[in-house]
Amino acid sequence: MNIGTNIKELRIERGLSQAALAKAIGVSQKAIDYWERGINEPKASFIVMLSDFFEVSCDELLRRQP
């Protein structure tokens, strides 16, 4: 899986729209859409914001295995 799939799963689990997530972390809804569809990937600073928002580690968000 890619990070976009992980973002989408976490967003849906929490019952959030793309617009609500975008507002919460200060990006456009289109940015969330592009990340989820794998068109673009978030910069490191947004990965940190997303992990803080979803209360998961960056490794969990990236689904990195130790």
All heavy atoms as TSV, in Angstrom:
chain	resi	resn	atom	element	x	y	z
A	1	MET	N	N	0.834	-1.193	0.000
A	1	MET	CA	C	0.000	0.000	0.000
A	1	MET	C	C	0.872	1.247	0.000
A	1	MET	O	O	1.967	1.233	0.520
A	1	MET	CB	C	-0.863	0.016	1.258
A	1	MET	CG	C	-2.022	-0.915	1.223
A	1	MET	SD	S	-3.110	-0.490	2.570
A	1	MET	CE	C	-3.832	-2.073	2.832
A	2	ASN	N	N	0.318	2.301	-0.538
A	2	ASN	CA	C	1.037	3.568	-0.507
A	2	ASN	C	C	0.462	4.469	0.573
A	2	ASN	O	O	-0.579	4.181	1.155
A	2	ASN	CB	C	1.022	4.231	-1.889
A	2	ASN	CG	C	-0.374	4.608	-2.337
A	2	ASN	OD1	O	-1.209	5.001	-1.542
A	2	ASN	ND2	N	-0.630	4.514	-3.626
A	3	ILE	N	N	1.130	5.573	0.812
A	3	ILE	CA	C	0.688	6.474	1.879
A	3	ILE	C	C	-0.716	7.006	1.619
A	3	ILE	O	O	-1.490	7.197	2.556
A	3	ILE	CB	C	1.699	7.620	2.110
A	3	ILE	CG1	C	1.319	8.397	3.372
A	3	ILE	CG2	C	1.812	8.506	0.887
A	3	ILE	CD1	C	2.364	9.361	3.850
A	4	GLY	N	N	-1.071	7.225	0.358
A	4	GLY	CA	C	-2.406	7.731	0.047
A	4	GLY	C	C	-3.509	6.789	0.497
A	4	GLY	O	O	-4.525	7.220	1.040
A	5	THR	N	N	-3.292	5.507	0.291
A	5	THR	CA	C	-4.262	4.503	0.741
A	5	THR	C	C	-4.385	4.537	2.260
A	5	THR	O	O	-5.486	4.461	2.807
A	5	THR	CB	C	-3.837	3.100	0.270
A	5	THR	OG1	O	-3.724	3.119	-1.152
A	5	THR	CG2	C	-4.832	2.043	0.695
A	6	ASN	N	N	-3.257	4.694	2.933
A	6	ASN	CA	C	-3.266	4.739	4.397
A	6	ASN	C	C	-4.003	5.973	4.904
A	6	ASN	O	O	-4.773	5.893	5.866
A	6	ASN	CB	C	-1.835	4.722	4.928
A	6	ASN	CG	C	-1.069	3.510	4.466
A	6	ASN	OD1	O	-1.649	2.512	4.047
A	6	ASN	ND2	N	0.244	3.579	4.526
A	7	ILE	N	N	-3.763	7.111	4.266
A	7	ILE	CA	C	-4.459	8.343	4.649
A	7	ILE	C	C	-5.966	8.155	4.479
A	7	ILE	O	O	-6.752	8.497	5.376
A	7	ILE	CB	C	-3.957	9.541	3.813
A	7	ILE	CG1	C	-2.498	9.857	4.156
A	7	ILE	CG2	C	-4.857	10.764	4.018
A	7	ILE	CD1	C	-1.823	10.816	3.190
A	8	LYS	N	N	-6.357	7.604	3.356
A	8	LYS	CA	C	-7.786	7.403	3.087
A	8	LYS	C	C	-8.414	6.471	4.125
A	8	LYS	O	O	-9.503	6.742	4.635
A	8	LYS	CB	C	-7.988	6.844	1.678
A	8	LYS	CG	C	-9.437	6.725	1.283
A	8	LYS	CD	C	-9.582	6.302	-0.166
A	8	LYS	CE	C	-11.036	6.270	-0.583
A	8	LYS	NZ	N	-11.167	5.945	-2.017
A	9	GLU	N	N	-7.740	5.375	4.445
A	9	GLU	CA	C	-8.272	4.442	5.444
A	9	GLU	C	C	-8.448	5.122	6.796
A	9	GLU	O	O	-9.491	4.970	7.441
A	9	GLU	CB	C	-7.348	3.238	5.594
A	9	GLU	CG	C	-7.427	2.260	4.454
A	9	GLU	CD	C	-6.472	1.077	4.618
A	9	GLU	OE1	O	-5.760	0.998	5.644
A	9	GLU	OE2	O	-6.434	0.233	3.710
A	10	LEU	N	N	-7.436	5.865	7.237
A	10	LEU	CA	C	-7.518	6.557	8.528
A	10	LEU	C	C	-8.625	7.607	8.506
A	10	LEU	O	O	-9.366	7.751	9.484
A	10	LEU	CB	C	-6.174	7.203	8.869
A	10	LEU	CG	C	-5.060	6.236	9.242
A	10	LEU	CD1	C	-3.705	6.936	9.211
A	10	LEU	CD2	C	-5.311	5.614	10.608
A	11	ARG	N	N	-8.745	8.324	7.411
A	11	ARG	CA	C	-9.780	9.364	7.287
A	11	ARG	C	C	-11.168	8.748	7.369
A	11	ARG	O	O	-12.038	9.223	8.123
A	11	ARG	CB	C	-9.590	10.114	5.959
A	11	ARG	CG	C	-10.636	11.188	5.715
A	11	ARG	CD	C	-10.406	11.900	4.400
A	11	ARG	NE	N	-10.499	11.060	3.223
A	11	ARG	CZ	C	-11.626	10.623	2.677
A	11	ARG	NH1	N	-12.796	10.912	3.222
A	11	ARG	NH2	N	-11.609	9.875	1.580
A	12	ILE	N	N	-11.379	7.665	6.640
A	12	ILE	CA	C	-12.696	7.016	6.616
A	12	ILE	C	C	-13.010	6.388	7.976
A	12	ILE	O	O	-14.147	6.482	8.447
A	12	ILE	CB	C	-12.765	5.996	5.467
A	12	ILE	CG1	C	-12.784	6.742	4.125
A	12	ILE	CG2	C	-13.980	5.086	5.594
A	12	ILE	CD1	C	-12.633	5.862	2.911
A	13	GLU	N	N	-12.020	5.761	8.612
A	13	GLU	CA	C	-12.231	5.176	9.943
A	13	GLU	C	C	-12.740	6.212	10.934
A	13	GLU	O	O	-13.494	5.890	11.846
A	13	GLU	CB	C	-10.920	4.605	10.497
A	13	GLU	CG	C	-10.514	3.277	9.914
A	13	GLU	CD	C	-9.147	2.825	10.403
A	13	GLU	OE1	O	-8.594	3.429	11.356
A	13	GLU	OE2	O	-8.614	1.862	9.818
A	14	ARG	N	N	-12.322	7.454	10.753
A	14	ARG	CA	C	-12.714	8.522	11.673
A	14	ARG	C	C	-13.921	9.312	11.181
A	14	ARG	O	O	-14.322	10.294	11.786
A	14	ARG	CB	C	-11.529	9.438	11.925
A	14	ARG	CG	C	-10.517	8.749	12.839
A	14	ARG	CD	C	-9.141	9.322	12.703
A	14	ARG	NE	N	-8.198	8.719	13.622
A	14	ARG	CZ	C	-7.573	7.557	13.450
A	14	ARG	NH1	N	-7.846	6.827	12.389
A	14	ARG	NH2	N	-6.711	7.096	14.326
A	15	GLY	N	N	-14.488	8.885	10.060
A	15	GLY	CA	C	-15.708	9.514	9.549
A	15	GLY	C	C	-15.501	10.926	9.043
A	15	GLY	O	O	-16.413	11.750	9.134
A	16	LEU	N	N	-14.322	11.200	8.489
A	16	LEU	CA	C	-14.018	12.545	8.005
A	16	LEU	C	C	-14.130	12.622	6.490
A	16	LEU	O	O	-13.787	11.673	5.791
A	16	LEU	CB	C	-12.581	12.930	8.384
A	16	LEU	CG	C	-12.252	13.041	9.863
A	16	LEU	CD1	C	-10.755	13.143	10.050
A	16	LEU	CD2	C	-12.957	14.248	10.451
A	17	SER	N	N	-14.549	13.764	6.014
A	17	SER	CA	C	-14.515	14.025	4.571
A	17	SER	C	C	-13.116	14.508	4.218
A	17	SER	O	O	-12.330	14.895	5.097
A	17	SER	CB	C	-15.530	15.107	4.201
A	17	SER	OG	O	-15.154	16.345	4.793
A	18	GLN	N	N	-12.814	14.510	2.948
A	18	GLN	CA	C	-11.535	15.065	2.513
A	18	GLN	C	C	-11.442	16.538	2.911
A	18	GLN	O	O	-10.388	17.001	3.354
A	18	GLN	CB	C	-11.363	14.929	0.996
A	18	GLN	CG	C	-11.082	13.530	0.534
A	18	GLN	CD	C	-10.883	13.442	-0.969
A	18	GLN	OE1	O	-11.260	14.344	-1.722
A	18	GLN	NE2	N	-10.292	12.341	-1.408
A	19	ALA	N	N	-12.534	17.252	2.781
A	19	ALA	CA	C	-12.543	18.676	3.113
A	19	ALA	C	C	-12.274	18.901	4.597
A	19	ALA	O	O	-11.537	19.831	4.967
A	19	ALA	CB	C	-13.873	19.306	2.709
A	20	ALA	N	N	-12.850	18.069	5.459
A	20	ALA	CA	C	-12.647	18.220	6.897
A	20	ALA	C	C	-11.189	17.945	7.279
A	20	ALA	O	O	-10.602	18.671	8.087
A	20	ALA	CB	C	-13.580	17.291	7.668
A	21	LEU	N	N	-10.605	16.903	6.688
A	21	LEU	CA	C	-9.199	16.601	6.953
A	21	LEU	C	C	-8.316	17.727	6.439
A	21	LEU	O	O	-7.394	18.168	7.133
A	21	LEU	CB	C	-8.797	15.270	6.320
A	21	LEU	CG	C	-7.316	14.892	6.440
A	21	LEU	CD1	C	-6.864	14.851	7.894
A	21	LEU	CD2	C	-7.056	13.566	5.746
A	22	ALA	N	N	-8.615	18.210	5.248
A	22	ALA	CA	C	-7.833	19.297	4.672
A	22	ALA	C	C	-7.847	20.526	5.576
A	22	ALA	O	O	-6.796	21.127	5.839
A	22	ALA	CB	C	-8.373	19.652	3.291
A	23	LYS	N	N	-9.017	20.881	6.069
A	23	LYS	CA	C	-9.140	22.044	6.948
A	23	LYS	C	C	-8.354	21.833	8.237
A	23	LYS	O	O	-7.690	22.746	8.732
A	23	LYS	CB	C	-10.612	22.311	7.262
A	23	LYS	CG	C	-10.837	23.539	8.089
A	23	LYS	CD	C	-12.305	23.827	8.286
A	23	LYS	CE	C	-12.477	25.089	9.120
A	23	LYS	NZ	N	-13.882	25.399	9.331
A	24	ALA	N	N	-8.395	20.619	8.773
A	24	ALA	CA	C	-7.732	20.322	10.036
A	24	ALA	C	C	-6.207	20.457	9.957
A	24	ALA	O	O	-5.571	20.833	10.939
A	24	ALA	CB	C	-8.102	18.918	10.518
A	25	ILE	N	N	-5.644	20.140	8.786
A	25	ILE	CA	C	-4.182	20.216	8.680
A	25	ILE	C	C	-3.705	21.383	7.812
A	25	ILE	O	O	-2.503	21.555	7.619
A	25	ILE	CB	C	-3.560	18.893	8.196
A	25	ILE	CG1	C	-3.972	18.555	6.765
A	25	ILE	CG2	C	-3.887	17.761	9.153
A	25	ILE	CD1	C	-3.139	17.453	6.143
A	26	GLY	N	N	-4.623	22.180	7.294
A	26	GLY	CA	C	-4.250	23.398	6.582
A	26	GLY	C	C	-3.814	23.222	5.141
A	26	GLY	O	O	-2.901	23.913	4.686
A	27	VAL	N	N	-4.462	22.297	4.437
A	27	VAL	CA	C	-4.197	22.124	3.007
A	27	VAL	C	C	-5.527	22.172	2.261
A	27	VAL	O	O	-6.584	22.217	2.876
A	27	VAL	CB	C	-3.462	20.785	2.700
A	27	VAL	CG1	C	-2.108	20.742	3.387
A	27	VAL	CG2	C	-4.295	19.579	3.075
A	28	SER	N	N	-5.454	22.135	0.949
A	28	SER	CA	C	-6.690	22.123	0.162
A	28	SER	C	C	-7.267	20.712	0.090
A	28	SER	O	O	-6.550	19.721	0.265
A	28	SER	CB	C	-6.417	22.632	-1.260
A	28	SER	OG	O	-5.623	21.701	-1.966
A	29	GLN	N	N	-8.561	20.644	-0.203
A	29	GLN	CA	C	-9.205	19.346	-0.394
A	29	GLN	C	C	-8.574	18.632	-1.576
A	29	GLN	O	O	-8.421	17.424	-1.578
A	29	GLN	CB	C	-10.712	19.539	-0.577
A	29	GLN	CG	C	-11.494	18.262	-0.783
A	29	GLN	CD	C	-11.590	17.841	-2.247
A	29	GLN	OE1	O	-11.661	18.690	-3.135
A	29	GLN	NE2	N	-11.587	16.551	-2.500
A	30	LYS	N	N	-8.182	19.380	-2.585
A	30	LYS	CA	C	-7.556	18.797	-3.770
A	30	LYS	C	C	-6.239	18.118	-3.398
A	30	LYS	O	O	-5.918	17.061	-3.941
A	30	LYS	CB	C	-7.329	19.852	-4.848
A	30	LYS	CG	C	-6.818	19.265	-6.154
A	30	LYS	CD	C	-6.819	20.279	-7.260
A	30	LYS	CE	C	-8.062	20.410	-8.035
A	30	LYS	NZ	N	-8.722	19.295	-8.602
A	31	ALA	N	N	-5.481	18.679	-2.453
A	31	ALA	CA	C	-4.232	18.049	-2.010
A	31	ALA	C	C	-4.525	16.682	-1.397
A	31	ALA	O	O	-3.842	15.693	-1.706
A	31	ALA	CB	C	-3.501	18.937	-1.006
A	32	ILE	N	N	-5.554	16.608	-0.554
A	32	ILE	CA	C	-5.929	15.323	0.053
A	32	ILE	C	C	-6.334	14.342	-1.040
A	32	ILE	O	O	-5.914	13.180	-1.035
A	32	ILE	CB	C	-7.081	15.499	1.067
A	32	ILE	CG1	C	-6.708	16.477	2.185
A	32	ILE	CG2	C	-7.515	14.144	1.631
A	32	ILE	CD1	C	-5.592	16.041	3.096
A	33	ASP	N	N	-7.126	14.799	-1.984
A	33	ASP	CA	C	-7.563	13.955	-3.089
A	33	ASP	C	C	-6.360	13.426	-3.877
A	33	ASP	O	O	-6.286	12.230	-4.163
A	33	ASP	CB	C	-8.494	14.752	-4.010
A	33	ASP	CG	C	-8.949	13.952	-5.215
A	33	ASP	OD1	O	-9.480	12.836	-5.033
A	33	ASP	OD2	O	-8.770	14.445	-6.345
A	34	TYR	N	N	-5.423	14.289	-4.191
A	34	TYR	CA	C	-4.235	13.870	-4.947
A	34	TYR	C	C	-3.393	12.879	-4.147
A	34	TYR	O	O	-2.862	11.935	-4.717
A	34	TYR	CB	C	-3.395	15.078	-5.345
A	34	TYR	CG	C	-3.894	15.832	-6.562
A	34	TYR	CD1	C	-5.165	15.616	-7.098
A	34	TYR	CD2	C	-3.103	16.782	-7.180
A	34	TYR	CE1	C	-5.612	16.312	-8.203
A	34	TYR	CE2	C	-3.540	17.482	-8.297
A	34	TYR	CZ	C	-4.794	17.242	-8.802
A	34	TYR	OH	O	-5.235	17.919	-9.907
A	35	TRP	N	N	-3.246	13.106	-2.858
A	35	TRP	CA	C	-2.483	12.164	-2.022
A	35	TRP	C	C	-3.160	10.805	-2.014
A	35	TRP	O	O	-2.515	9.781	-2.168
A	35	TRP	CB	C	-2.352	12.671	-0.598
A	35	TRP	CG	C	-1.570	13.927	-0.424
A	35	TRP	CD1	C	-0.715	14.506	-1.323
A	35	TRP	CD2	C	-1.574	14.774	0.718
A	35	TRP	NE1	N	-0.182	15.659	-0.803
A	35	TRP	CE2	C	-0.693	15.851	0.452
A	35	TRP	CE3	C	-2.230	14.751	1.939
A	35	TRP	CZ2	C	-0.453	16.867	1.370
A	35	TRP	CZ3	C	-1.989	15.755	2.845
A	35	TRP	CH2	C	-1.112	16.804	2.567
A	36	GLU	N	N	-4.473	10.805	-1.802
A	36	GLU	CA	C	-5.200	9.544	-1.713
A	36	GLU	C	C	-5.189	8.775	-3.030
A	36	GLU	O	O	-5.191	7.546	-3.035
A	36	GLU	CB	C	-6.643	9.787	-1.251
A	36	GLU	CG	C	-6.735	10.197	0.198
A	36	GLU	CD	C	-8.150	10.356	0.715
A	36	GLU	OE1	O	-9.118	10.201	-0.057
A	36	GLU	OE2	O	-8.294	10.622	1.913
A	37	ARG	N	N	-5.186	9.484	-4.130
A	37	ARG	CA	C	-5.178	8.824	-5.437
A	37	ARG	C	C	-3.768	8.521	-5.942
A	37	ARG	O	O	-3.600	7.924	-6.993
A	37	ARG	CB	C	-5.928	9.675	-6.465
A	37	ARG	CG	C	-7.423	9.724	-6.156
A	37	ARG	CD	C	-8.254	10.260	-7.290
A	37	ARG	NE	N	-7.967	11.655	-7.592
A	37	ARG	CZ	C	-7.929	12.148	-8.841
A	37	ARG	NH1	N	-8.137	11.384	-9.871
A	37	ARG	NH2	N	-7.670	13.420	-9.030
A	38	GLY	N	N	-2.755	8.914	-5.173
A	38	GLY	CA	C	-1.375	8.622	-5.543
A	38	GLY	C	C	-0.818	9.512	-6.638
A	38	GLY	O	O	0.215	9.196	-7.224
A	39	ILE	N	N	-1.474	10.622	-6.904
A	39	ILE	CA	C	-0.981	11.559	-7.910
A	39	ILE	C	C	0.225	12.318	-7.360
A	39	ILE	O	O	1.204	12.545	-8.062
A	39	ILE	CB	C	-2.099	12.521	-8.358
A	39	ILE	CG1	C	-3.189	11.725	-9.086
A	39	ILE	CG2	C	-1.552	13.652	-9.222
A	39	ILE	CD1	C	-4.450	12.501	-9.374
A	40	ASN	N	N	0.124	12.738	-6.112
A	40	ASN	CA	C	1.214	13.401	-5.384
A	40	ASN	C	C	1.388	12.706	-4.049
A	40	ASN	O	O	0.482	11.989	-3.591
A	40	ASN	CB	C	0.900	14.873	-5.120
A	40	ASN	CG	C	0.900	15.721	-6.363
A	40	ASN	OD1	O	1.627	15.440	-7.307
A	40	ASN	ND2	N	0.090	16.763	-6.363
A	41	GLU	N	N	2.515	12.962	-3.407
A	41	GLU	CA	C	2.743	12.486	-2.045
A	41	GLU	C	C	2.962	13.693	-1.149
A	41	GLU	O	O	3.529	14.694	-1.594
A	41	GLU	CB	C	3.958	11.561	-1.987
A	41	GLU	CG	C	3.733	10.247	-2.682
A	41	GLU	CD	C	4.901	9.294	-2.518
A	41	GLU	OE1	O	5.985	9.715	-2.069
A	41	GLU	OE2	O	4.725	8.117	-2.859
A	42	PRO	N	N	2.516	13.598	0.101
A	42	PRO	CA	C	2.708	14.738	1.008
A	42	PRO	C	C	4.179	14.948	1.335
A	42	PRO	O	O	4.951	13.994	1.413
A	42	PRO	CB	C	1.911	14.339	2.249
A	42	PRO	CG	C	1.769	12.859	2.188
A	42	PRO	CD	C	1.809	12.490	0.742
A	43	LYS	N	N	4.541	16.220	1.540
A	43	LYS	CA	C	5.885	16.555	2.005
A	43	LYS	C	C	6.049	16.030	3.423
A	43	LYS	O	O	5.058	15.763	4.131
A	43	LYS	CB	C	6.078	18.073	2.024
A	43	LYS	CG	C	6.086	18.720	0.668
A	43	LYS	CD	C	6.302	20.207	0.827
A	43	LYS	CE	C	6.225	20.913	-0.500
A	43	LYS	NZ	N	6.420	22.355	-0.353
A	44	ALA	N	N	7.280	15.932	3.860
A	44	ALA	CA	C	7.573	15.412	5.204
A	44	ALA	C	C	6.828	16.185	6.285
A	44	ALA	O	O	6.319	15.589	7.236
A	44	ALA	CB	C	9.078	15.436	5.461
A	45	SER	N	N	6.736	17.493	6.137
A	45	SER	CA	C	6.053	18.292	7.163
A	45	SER	C	C	4.575	17.908	7.269
A	45	SER	O	O	4.008	17.893	8.371
A	45	SER	CB	C	6.190	19.781	6.876
A	45	SER	OG	O	5.650	20.101	5.610
A	46	PHE	N	N	3.950	17.569	6.143
A	46	PHE	CA	C	2.541	17.155	6.180
A	46	PHE	C	C	2.402	15.724	6.701
A	46	PHE	O	O	1.390	15.399	7.322
A	46	PHE	CB	C	1.876	17.314	4.821
A	46	PHE	CG	C	1.680	18.754	4.438
A	46	PHE	CD1	C	2.298	19.273	3.321
A	46	PHE	CD2	C	0.901	19.593	5.213
A	46	PHE	CE1	C	2.136	20.606	2.971
A	46	PHE	CE2	C	0.724	20.920	4.884
A	46	PHE	CZ	C	1.354	21.436	3.758
A	47	ILE	N	N	3.394	14.888	6.469
A	47	ILE	CA	C	3.367	13.543	7.044
A	47	ILE	C	C	3.365	13.641	8.564
A	47	ILE	O	O	2.611	12.942	9.245
A	47	ILE	CB	C	4.542	12.693	6.524
A	47	ILE	CG1	C	4.343	12.393	5.033
A	47	ILE	CG2	C	4.677	11.395	7.323
A	47	ILE	CD1	C	5.524	11.738	4.360
A	48	VAL	N	N	4.171	14.549	9.092
A	48	VAL	CA	C	4.198	14.757	10.546
A	48	VAL	C	C	2.846	15.280	11.031
A	48	VAL	O	O	2.304	14.801	12.032
A	48	VAL	CB	C	5.345	15.712	10.954
A	48	VAL	CG1	C	5.248	16.108	12.417
A	48	VAL	CG2	C	6.697	15.071	10.650
A	49	MET	N	N	2.275	16.259	10.318
A	49	MET	CA	C	0.956	16.792	10.704
A	49	MET	C	C	-0.109	15.703	10.680
A	49	MET	O	O	-0.948	15.630	11.585
A	49	MET	CB	C	0.544	17.929	9.771
A	49	MET	CG	C	1.230	19.214	9.998
A	49	MET	SD	S	0.529	20.440	8.861
A	49	MET	CE	C	1.738	21.720	8.997
A	50	LEU	N	N	-0.092	14.880	9.632
A	50	LEU	CA	C	-1.062	13.793	9.519
A	50	LEU	C	C	-0.889	12.779	10.644
A	50	LEU	O	O	-1.878	12.331	11.237
A	50	LEU	CB	C	-0.930	13.098	8.158
A	50	LEU	CG	C	-1.434	13.885	6.953
A	50	LEU	CD1	C	-0.865	13.305	5.662
A	50	LEU	CD2	C	-2.958	13.889	6.913
A	51	SER	N	N	0.341	12.421	10.955
A	51	SER	CA	C	0.562	11.438	12.018
A	51	SER	C	C	0.115	12.006	13.363
A	51	SER	O	O	-0.479	11.286	14.172
A	51	SER	CB	C	2.019	10.963	12.060
A	51	SER	OG	O	2.884	11.991	12.448
A	52	ASP	N	N	0.377	13.293	13.600
A	52	ASP	CA	C	-0.104	13.926	14.837
A	52	ASP	C	C	-1.629	13.966	14.870
A	52	ASP	O	O	-2.246	13.643	15.889
A	52	ASP	CB	C	0.445	15.350	14.974
A	52	ASP	CG	C	1.923	15.403	15.300
A	52	ASP	OD1	O	2.496	14.358	15.690
A	52	ASP	OD2	O	2.518	16.490	15.156
A	53	PHE	N	N	-2.237	14.348	13.763
A	53	PHE	CA	C	-3.685	14.446	13.701
A	53	PHE	C	C	-4.344	13.092	13.950
A	53	PHE	O	O	-5.304	12.993	14.718
A	53	PHE	CB	C	-4.135	15.003	12.336
A	53	PHE	CG	C	-5.615	15.098	12.193
A	53	PHE	CD1	C	-6.307	16.167	12.749
A	53	PHE	CD2	C	-6.333	14.124	11.519
A	53	PHE	CE1	C	-7.692	16.249	12.638
A	53	PHE	CE2	C	-7.704	14.211	11.398
A	53	PHE	CZ	C	-8.389	15.273	11.958
A	54	PHE	N	N	-3.833	12.052	13.311
A	54	PHE	CA	C	-4.417	10.718	13.443
A	54	PHE	C	C	-3.902	9.956	14.670
A	54	PHE	O	O	-4.357	8.847	14.940
A	54	PHE	CB	C	-4.159	9.886	12.181
A	54	PHE	CG	C	-4.962	10.321	10.984
A	54	PHE	CD1	C	-4.332	10.687	9.806
A	54	PHE	CD2	C	-6.345	10.362	11.017
A	54	PHE	CE1	C	-5.062	11.069	8.685
A	54	PHE	CE2	C	-7.091	10.750	9.914
A	54	PHE	CZ	C	-6.443	11.103	8.749
A	55	GLU	N	N	-2.945	10.571	15.377
A	55	GLU	CA	C	-2.355	9.966	16.580
A	55	GLU	C	C	-1.739	8.601	16.281
A	55	GLU	O	O	-1.980	7.615	16.969
A	55	GLU	CB	C	-3.370	9.886	17.719
A	55	GLU	CG	C	-3.849	11.262	18.156
A	55	GLU	CD	C	-4.872	11.221	19.270
A	55	GLU	OE1	O	-5.616	10.215	19.391
A	55	GLU	OE2	O	-4.928	12.207	20.017
A	56	VAL	N	N	-0.954	8.572	15.199
A	56	VAL	CA	C	-0.180	7.395	14.834
A	56	VAL	C	C	1.246	7.873	14.569
A	56	VAL	O	O	1.477	9.057	14.328
A	56	VAL	CB	C	-0.742	6.678	13.578
A	56	VAL	CG1	C	-2.153	6.183	13.821
A	56	VAL	CG2	C	-0.689	7.579	12.352
A	57	SER	N	N	2.187	6.960	14.599
A	57	SER	CA	C	3.559	7.346	14.288
A	57	SER	C	C	3.700	7.543	12.778
A	57	SER	O	O	2.883	7.040	11.993
A	57	SER	CB	C	4.538	6.274	14.774
A	57	SER	OG	O	4.423	5.117	13.965
A	58	CYS	N	N	4.754	8.250	12.402
A	58	CYS	CA	C	5.033	8.411	10.968
A	58	CYS	C	C	5.270	7.047	10.325
A	58	CYS	O	O	4.836	6.801	9.206
A	58	CYS	CB	C	6.247	9.312	10.757
A	58	CYS	SG	S	5.933	11.039	11.179
A	59	ASP	N	N	5.940	6.148	11.050
A	59	ASP	CA	C	6.164	4.805	10.527
A	59	ASP	C	C	4.846	4.082	10.286
A	59	ASP	O	O	4.688	3.385	9.285
A	59	ASP	CB	C	7.042	3.971	11.467
A	59	ASP	CG	C	8.511	4.319	11.344
A	59	ASP	OD1	O	8.903	4.966	10.352
A	59	ASP	OD2	O	9.279	3.926	12.229
A	60	GLU	N	N	3.891	4.244	11.214
A	60	GLU	CA	C	2.584	3.605	11.020
A	60	GLU	C	C	1.875	4.209	9.804
A	60	GLU	O	O	1.264	3.469	9.023
A	60	GLU	CB	C	1.714	3.782	12.256
A	60	GLU	CG	C	2.139	2.936	13.437
A	60	GLU	CD	C	1.306	3.233	14.666
A	60	GLU	OE1	O	1.550	4.266	15.312
A	60	GLU	OE2	O	0.402	2.423	14.948
A	61	LEU	N	N	1.958	5.520	9.667
A	61	LEU	CA	C	1.314	6.173	8.531
A	61	LEU	C	C	1.940	5.690	7.219
A	61	LEU	O	O	1.231	5.449	6.243
A	61	LEU	CB	C	1.457	7.693	8.650
A	61	LEU	CG	C	0.721	8.536	7.615
A	61	LEU	CD1	C	-0.785	8.312	7.698
A	61	LEU	CD2	C	1.048	9.994	7.800
A	62	LEU	N	N	3.236	5.519	7.227
A	62	LEU	CA	C	3.939	5.043	6.034
A	62	LEU	C	C	3.904	3.532	5.905
A	62	LEU	O	O	4.344	2.969	4.903
A	62	LEU	CB	C	5.397	5.527	6.061
A	62	LEU	CG	C	5.588	7.034	5.999
A	62	LEU	CD1	C	7.013	7.407	6.354
A	62	LEU	CD2	C	5.231	7.564	4.628
A	63	ARG	N	N	3.414	2.858	6.964
A	63	ARG	CA	C	3.363	1.392	7.049
A	63	ARG	C	C	4.747	0.775	6.867
A	63	ARG	O	O	4.920	-0.222	6.191
A	63	ARG	CB	C	2.385	0.812	6.045
A	63	ARG	CG	C	0.964	1.268	6.272
A	63	ARG	CD	C	0.091	0.152	6.794
A	63	ARG	NE	N	-1.193	0.657	7.225
A	63	ARG	CZ	C	-2.322	0.467	6.573
A	63	ARG	NH1	N	-2.344	-0.227	5.466
A	63	ARG	NH2	N	-3.437	0.939	7.052
A	64	ARG	N	N	5.709	1.403	7.543
A	64	ARG	CA	C	7.078	0.886	7.527
A	64	ARG	C	C	7.182	-0.245	8.523
A	64	ARG	O	O	6.634	-0.188	9.610
A	64	ARG	CB	C	8.073	1.969	7.904
A	64	ARG	CG	C	8.225	3.018	6.832
A	64	ARG	CD	C	9.238	4.038	7.250
A	64	ARG	NE	N	10.340	3.391	7.934
A	64	ARG	CZ	C	11.614	3.589	7.679
A	64	ARG	NH1	N	11.963	4.449	6.776
A	64	ARG	NH2	N	12.559	2.957	8.357
A	65	GLN	N	N	7.903	-1.248	8.163
A	65	GLN	CA	C	8.128	-2.392	9.044
A	65	GLN	C	C	9.507	-2.258	9.683
A	65	GLN	O	O	10.464	-1.939	8.985
A	65	GLN	CB	C	8.048	-3.697	8.248
A	65	GLN	CG	C	6.718	-3.929	7.573
A	65	GLN	CD	C	5.569	-4.040	8.547
A	65	GLN	OE1	O	5.692	-4.665	9.592
A	65	GLN	NE2	N	4.448	-3.430	8.220
A	66	PRO	N	N	9.597	-2.500	11.003
A	66	PRO	CA	C	10.921	-2.396	11.668
A	66	PRO	C	C	11.881	-3.467	11.189
A	66	PRO	O	O	11.533	-4.450	10.641
A	66	PRO	CB	C	10.603	-2.576	13.138
A	66	PRO	CG	C	9.219	-3.069	13.231
A	66	PRO	CD	C	8.553	-2.860	11.907
